[in-house]
Amino acid sequence: MSKLTAFKAYDVRGRIPDEINEPLAYAIGRAYAGFVKPRTVAVGYDIRETSPGLARALTRGLLESGVDVLDIGLGGTEGSYFATAEWQLDGGIMVTASHNPPDYNGMKFVREGARPISADTGLKDIEAAIVAGSLPPPAARPGVERKLDIRERYLKHLLGYVETERLRPLKVVVNAGNGGAGLIVDLLEPHLPFRFIKLHHEPDGTFPHGVPNPMLEENREATRRAVLDSGADVGLAWDGDYDRCFFFDEEGTFIEGYYLVGLLAQVFLRREAGARIVHDPRLTWNTIDVVTAAGGVPVLSKSGHAFIKQKMREVDGAYGGEMSAHHYFRSFAYCDSGMIPWLLVLQVISESGQTNTHLADEAREVIARAQKVYAGAAQSVDFTDGLSVEFPEWRFNLRGSNTEPLVRLNVESRGSTALMQEKTEELLRLIRG
């Protein structure tokens, strides 16, 4: 067998049936068992039509290898993380292709402690065993399969992040994109004072309203329009396996995931003074400034969930965030969740007594000061995305956050590092007042 194209850096993912199919799922179960040598593994699957069949084939491979399987059923990727950590299992596998089209599917893997298995930590070994046909022989005694309902303990864990008595009856648009998020929103709803306006709520693996990927601009219009039409306080949307949550303010404006990192960092720093906050390197200034100002320690990590989780364990980070809308929590086995972030943000909004727009008033004042100082002598001034001011040898952009009173600053020059540093420091002094 040649190289398997469905094996990626962090997971297995490919088109059905050419790149991934039930025979391969069975082989993966056997190879995973040979590599991890687990006693008990949780297996879950998402809402795609091919997911139950792949999960059954995967389970058969595990059982024949002598591994006991806990079937956690239909859900999201974080369910497999939670089950593995909460029940102290030896591993977990989720059958999912997240936000890919309906003719795709795949798997995500963890071992004990919900530690991720990626290309650097075993996924290549699993692939190599399948390609070489060197799967371990079937066990003399097959494993045992049984159901595991994680809902009660999972729900209790999620609600533990907020003080429900401090929540206001906010009006909230929720767009599950016909993925699995609606299942969890329905479980949480009786315990929260929010009024949910539900879009594309029912799980449907054919994705009749398009692939659930709010990172794509064309997929945001339905949520934006529902926020405006209903007069909602906030809009939420998820990808298919709901490990990422996306936010819209009360004006229907999409809020980049980067800005949520600083806001969530502040939440955890209020709870744990001096905590370490892990972030990715793609955009950093806003996060570093917020974390430092709140008395925390910003810690840089390579992008990607495997690297973020490893770094969080190394430094015992309380929280970690990426601009890709992945948010990680120490108390969630250092794993990412698409449910915890919105609960925390809605508590912030409830406690502030303000809308998302009002939370950004101070940022608008900073931008106004910068415009007053620099615009008069500039070659050009543009307001397409915040404030962009251009001079012959350098330029800057200030863009306000929709969720917190902060701005992101970008400065560039034509070949002069010294000029860029000088102007950056000059602008930072203005920003900090």
Secondary structure, DSSP 8 states (H G I E B T S, - for coil): ----TTB-SSSEEEETTTT--HHHHHHHHHHHHHHH--SEEEEEE-S-TTHHHHHHHHHHHHHHTT-EEEEEEE--HHHHHHHHHHTT-SEEEEE--TTS-TTEEEEEEEEGGGEE--GGGTHHHHHHHHHHT------SS---EEE---HHHHHHHHHTTS-GGG----EEEEE-TTSSHHHHHHHHGGGS--EEEEES-S--TT-TT----TTSGGGSHHHHHHHHHHT-SEEEEE-TT-S-EEEE-TT--EE-HHHHHHHHHHHHHHHSTT-EEEE-SSS-HHHHHHHHHTT-EEEE--SSHHHHHHHHHHHT-SEEE-TTS-EEEGGGTTEE-SSHHHHHHHHHHHHHTS-TTGGGHHHHHHHHHHHHHHGGG-SEEE-TTSEEEE-SSEEEEEEE-SSSS-EEEEEEESS-HHHHHHHHHHHHHHHH-
